[in-house]
Amino acid sequence: MNLTLVEKVEKALNSIRPYLEADGGNVKIVEITDDMILRLELTGTCSSCPMSSMTLKAGVEEAIKRDIPEIVKVEAINVAVA
């Protein structure tokens, strides 16, 4: 089965969503740029959490890059800077 890039990203995100949801948050794909940058929107409590930038780097980006090495960078469009 040949999954599209978006489907692969969704699958990787689904592996960490339970942890985000446990804290009342979630994440959704905004876009994947031509230069393979994944842009996400943090939703729920993740959008205003001071730890969200750490969650993005240590959790989300790690899961994405592990499963989809073509993605070079993961950015959130609405991370609150701690």
C-alpha positions in Angstrom: 0.0 0.0 0.0 1.4 3.3 -1.1 0.5 6.0 1.4 0.6 9.7 0.4 2.9 12.0 2.4 0.0 13.5 4.2 -1.3 10.1 5.2 2.2 9.1 6.5 2.2 12.3 8.5 -1.2 11.6 9.9 -0.2 8.1 10.8 2.9 9.4 12.7 0.8 12.1 14.4 -1.7 9.5 15.5 1.1 7.7 17.4 1.5 10.7 19.7 -2.0 12.1 19.7 -3.0 10.2 22.8 -0.4 12.0 24.8 -1.5 15.4 23.5 -5.1 14.6 24.0 -4.4 13.5 27.6 -3.4 17.1 28.3 -6.4 18.5 26.4 -4.5 19.4 23.2 -4.1 18.2 19.7 -2.3 19.0 16.4 -3.4 19.4 12.8 -1.6 19.6 9.5 -1.6 23.1 7.9 0.7 22.3 5.0 3.8 20.5 3.8 5.9 22.8 1.8 7.8 22.0 -1.4 11.0 22.0 0.6 9.6 19.4 2.9 8.8 21.6 5.9 5.7 20.4 7.8 3.6 23.2 9.3 1.3 22.3 12.1 -1.3 24.1 14.2 -1.4 23.2 17.8 -5.0 23.1 19.1 -6.7 23.0 22.4 -4.5 23.5 25.5 -1.4 22.9 23.3 -1.9 26.3 21.6 -1.4 28.2 24.8 0.8 25.9 26.8 4.3 27.3 27.7 5.8 23.9 27.2 4.4 23.6 23.6 7.6 24.4 21.9 9.4 21.6 23.8 6.5 19.2 23.1 6.8 20.2 19.4 10.5 19.5 19.2 10.9 16.5 21.5 7.6 14.8 20.8 6.0 15.8 17.5 9.1 16.5 15.4 10.8 13.3 16.7 7.9 11.1 15.8 7.6 12.7 12.3 11.3 12.5 11.5 11.5 8.9 12.7 8.6 7.8 10.5 9.1 10.2 7.6 12.8 11.1 7.1 12.0 13.2 4.0 10.5 15.8 6.3 13.4 18.2 7.1 11.7 20.4 9.7 8.5 20.7 11.7 7.1 24.1 12.5 4.1 25.2 14.5 2.3 28.2 13.2 1.0 29.2 16.6 3.5 28.1 19.3 3.7 30.3 22.4 7.3 31.1 23.1 8.2 30.0 26.6 
